[in-house]
Amino acid sequence: MKHWIGFDVGKRFHWLCVLDEEGLVLLSRRVDATEERLEAACSEIAALGNAEDRMIGIDLVGGTDTLLETILLERGERVRYIPGTAVNKVRDAYSGGEHKSDPKDAFVIADQLRLRWRSLREVRVREENALELKTLVSYRKDLVQDQRRRVCRLRELLSQVFPGLEAALPDLAEKGALLTVAKVARPSDARKLGKSRLTRWLKSRGSRKSEALAERALVAAKAQHRELPAARVKAALVSEIAWEIIRTKERIAELERRLEELVETDPKGEIVRSMPGMGLVLTAEFLAEVDEIGRYGSPDRFAAAAGIAPVLRASGSLSYQRRAKKGNRALKRVFYQSAYCAIGHHQKSRDYYRRKRAEGKAHHQAVIALARRRVNVLWAMLRDGATYQEAPLAA
């Protein structure tokens, strides 16, 4: 007798539901998210029969389910992933689907597993390096987003205190510019310190354009003699934010050095990185999302999963294709960004982009078309275990 088991994953507890072959509920109860309770629940599941006669579905992977996922895989259970968004949509097809509850969701997970387990992604044990790569990629992304907000906030505050210096430093994400505003956020500070001392101070902290930066600061300071409202408080905040940005830049550099090591140890890292437009960060993001490319089945399905393949819409006599609005956003960003970079540095990619523009496609459409073509190339590279090689020109 086969059993279909659904776990509605939660933070403090999960809800367990077990169905038989006919879809009848055999068990439905709460399981606290502690190692002891989860081990007991898994032992209860194991008592149902052979592992080959049961399958488990979960609606979250790599989050609050990590302990549950680890225990299940260590016990040799067959686990499938049913996205929570899919559970929310299909719930409406069941009686009383407008009501949401943990028991209801666990039942839907188990029943959908019973009906369509072959089309669901299998959850497998991932290597330590792969998990570390995914964690560091996610953390770096958060730091970069925070960094952008800090730079915008810094520029806004500086323009309220020392607008001349803000205009003289177009790149406030550069270390030398950040050191300058951290030291002289007010015109009076720059005039008091002087060009020579500011130059020496910047040079001692690793600024490569110390004299030019000091010159700009002094010129801007001589052009502004009024102290603007709340200048002292705002200048202190400017200095504080500038130092935060510098420290975050150093932390991001440390993360990228570790990502470099992880990419080099991954057999697929050299292959993916050899493709034009795929630098270190994009390669790391790709490897973090794609553990085994073979599970997608074909390059067409891989492109669809990434959200860069056209989507068919057909109803009655109406039939057309439109841009995909769904798919893995992280993968879509990797393919789009790498295609955009390749246009500027790779002649064949640039020629293909220009040909699509000549056909009447907009910029965004042409980049997506190039990204879709690159999926086929990358798929073949990973399938054959070969790095990128330029095809010889036709005679």
N, C-alpha and C positions, 0 to 999 in steps of 0.2 A: 504493500500500500504506500502510495506516495503522499508526501506532506509538503505543503507550501507555507512558508513562514515569513511574516512581515514584521519589521521593526520600524516603528515611527520614532525617529531619533529626537531626543530632547536634551536639554542641558543637565537637568537634575535627575531625570528619569526617562526611560524609553517605554513604549507600549508594544507588547508582544502579542501577535495574533497568529494562530496556527490553523490552517485549513486542510481538509482532506481532498481526495481526488475530485469530489463532486462540488467543492467550494463551500462545504459546511464548516462552521466554526467549531473547532475542537478545544481551543484554548484562547483566552483573551484576558490579559492581565498586565498590570504595571510592573516594571522591573527597574529598581533604583540603579543609577549609573555609577555603581561602585564595583570594584573588582570581585568582591565576594558574591554579590547578588548576580552579577553577570555570569560568573562561573557557574553558579547554581542554575541559572536559566539555560545556559548552554548544555549542562549535564541533563537537564530535563528534556531538552530538544534531542540530545543524543540517545535518550532512552526510547525515542519513538521508533527507532529502527536503524537500518543501514544508512550511512551517509549518502550513498548513491541514490537513495529513494527520497531524498528531501533537498530542498533548495531554499535559500534565505535571501530576502530582498531588503535593502536599506535605502533610505531616501536622502542620505547625505554621505559624502566621502571626504576624508581629510579634515574634518572639523571636530565638533563635539562628539563625533562617533568614533574617534581614534581608538579609545580603549576597547569598545565593543568590536570594532573592525579587527583589531589586533588579536583579541581572544578567539574570534570566529576563525580567522585564517590560521592561527596556530593550531587549532583543533582540526584543521583539514576540511572545514565546511565549504560548500559551494555557495558563493555569494554573488549576487547581481545588484547593480545600481539602478534605481528608478528615481530620476530627478524629482525633487519636490514640486517643481512647476508642473510636471506631467501629472503628478498625483492631484494637485489642485484642480487641474482642468478636467480630468477624467472622473473626479468625484461627482460631478453634476450628472453623470450618466447613471448613477446608482439611486435607488430609492432613498429619499431624504437627503440627497446630495447637497442641498443648500445648507445643511447643518454640518459644521466642522467640529470634530473632536479627535482626540488622540486615538481612541478605539476605532473610530470610523476610518481614519487615515491608515492605521495599521492593517485593517481589513482590506482596504483598497490596494495597498502595496502587495499584500499576499495574493489577492485575487488577480491583479495584473501580472504578477509573477507567474501565476498558474496559466494564464492565457497567452502570454507573449514572452516567455523567458528567453527564447532563442534570439530575439532582437535586442535584448538588454545587455549592457556592457558588464563583463565579468570583472569583479574586484579581485586583484591579485596582490601578493606581497611585493612591495617595491624595495629596491636596494636603499641602504642608508644614504649613499651619496646622492641618489635621485631625490630623496625626501629633503635632504639638506639643501640641494639646489633649488627646489621649489620654494622652500621657506625663505631662503636668502633673496630670491628673485622677488617674492612678494614684499619682503621688508624693504628692499631697495626701491621698489616702486612707491611705497608709502613715503620714504624719505625724499624722493625726488618731487613728489606732489607737494609735500610740506615745504620743500625748498622753494618751489615756485611761489607759494603764498607768502613766504617770508620776504622774498625779493620784491614782490609787489608792495607789501606793507612797508618795507624799507624805503622804497622809492617814493611812496606817498608821504611818509613822514619827513624825509629829507627835503622834499619840495616845499614843505611848510616851514622849514627852518633855514635852509641854505639852497635855494632854487638854482643859483648859479653853478654850484658844484654838482647838483643832480643832472643838470644839462651837460656839464663837461665830462661826465662819466657815463657814457651810453651803455657800457657793459658792467652792471653792478653785480654780476655773478662771478666776475673775475677776482682773484685773490687780492691783487694790488689795489683795485678800486675799493674792495671791502675794507682793507686795512686803512685806506685813506679816510673813509667816512667814519670808521671806528675811532680814529684818532682826532680828526678835526671835523666834527659835525656842525660847528658854528663858524661863521666868518671870523669872529674875534679869536677863536682858538687857532685858526690857521695863521692869522696875522701875528699873534703872540708867539707862536712856535717858530715861524720863519721857514724859508725854503730849505736852508742847509740842514737844520736839525730834523725837519720832516723827511728830507731825503735820506739822511742817515738812519732814521728810525724805520722807514719802510725797507731800506736795503738790508738792515739787520734781521728782518723778519721774512726775507726771501722774495721780496718784490723785484721783478726783473725790469720794471720800468719806473723805478723809484724817482728819478730826477724829473721825468716827464709828468708824472702824477703830482709831484709836489709843485711843479710849475703851474699846472692847471688849477690846483687848489688855491694857490696864492693869487693868481689872476682873478679867480672868482671871488675871493675874499676882499680884494681891493675894490671890486665893483659893487660891494654891498656893505654899507656901514650901519644900517638899521638892524636891530635885533627884533625878530618877529615874535608875536605873542606865544607864551609858554615855550620859548625856545630852549630853555635849560632842560625841561622835562623831556621834550621831544628829542633833543640831542642825545640825552642819556639812553632813551629807547633805541634810537638809531644805532648807537654804539653797541648796545646789548644784542640787537638783532643781527648786526654785522658779524659779531663774534660767533653767534649761534650758526650763521650760515657757513662760516669758515670751518667750524668744528664738524658740521654735517657734511661738508665737502670732503673732509678727511675721512669721515666714517664711510661715505659712499666709495671712496677710493679703496679703503680696506676691503669692503664687500666685493668690489670688482676684482681685486687680487685673488680672493678666495673663489669667486666664480670662475676665474681663469683656470685655477687648479682643478676645479670640478669638471669643467668642460674638457680639459685635456685628458682627464682620466676616463671620460665616457667614450666608448668606441665610436659612437655616432657624432661626437663633437667635432672631430676633424672634418668629417664628411659635410655636415651642415654648414660649418663655418667657411668651407671652401667656396660656397656659392656666392657670387657677387651680391653685395648689399647686406650680407648676413655677418654683422660684426659680433663682438663678444656678447653684448647684452641681449641682442635679438636671438642669438644662438642659445643662450642660457634660458631665455623665456620659452623658446620652442621646445627644448629638451625637458623643461619643467612641466609642460603641458602634454607632451607626447611621449609616453613611456614605451609603447610598442605600436609602430605605425601599421603593422600588419592587421591589427584588429579592425581597421576601417574597411578592409576588403579591396578597395580600389581607389585610384586618385580622384575619381569623380565623387565618391562618397566622402573622401577626406576633404575635398574642397567644399562640399555641402556642409560638413560638420564645422568647418571654419567660417562659414557664412559668406564665401566669396563666389559661389556658383549661382547662376540665375535660377530663380524659382518659378516653376510652371504654375499658372493659374488658369484652369479650364472649367467651364460650366456651360453646358448646352452648346450653343454655337459660338460662344465667346472663348477664346483661347489666347493667352499671351504669357510672356515671361517678364518678371520684374526683379529688381534687386532684392537680395535676401536681407531680411530684417533681424533674423535670429542667428544662431550658431555660437560657437565659442569665441567670445570677444577678444580674449587674449591671443588666440591663434590668428584671428582676423587682423588684429593690430600688427602682429609679427609679419604676416605676409604683405600687408599694405605698406608698412614702413620700409621693409626691405626692398620692395619693388620701387618705392619712391627713391630710396638711396641708390639703387642700381641705375636708375635713369641718369643720374648725374655722374656716374663713374664707370659705366659699362656700355660699350658702344652698341652691342646687339640689343640690349634692353632699351637703349635710347631710340634705336631705329624702330623697334616694335611699337614703342609708345607714340612716336611721330606718325607711324602708319595708321594707328588707331585714331589719332587726332585728325588725320587727313580724311578718314572715313566719316567724320562728323561727330565722333564721340567727344564728350566733355572731358576735362582733365581728370576728374574723379573716376569716370567710367573707363578711361584709358589705363589708369593705374590699376584698377581692379582687374581689367582684362590681362594686363601683364602679370599681376599676382596670380591669376588663375593659371596662366601658362607655366609659371614657375613652380606651381604645385606639382605638375606632371614631371618636371625635371627633378625636383627634390625627391619625389616618390621613387623615381627610377634610380637615383643615386643611392638612396637608403636600401632599396631592394637589392641592388647589385653590390653594395658595400664599396662604392667607388666615389672618389672626390670629383669635383666639377672639372670638366675638360671642355675647352672650346671646340666646337665642331669645325672641321676644315672648310674653308671657303670653296664654293663650287667653281669649277674651272670656267 
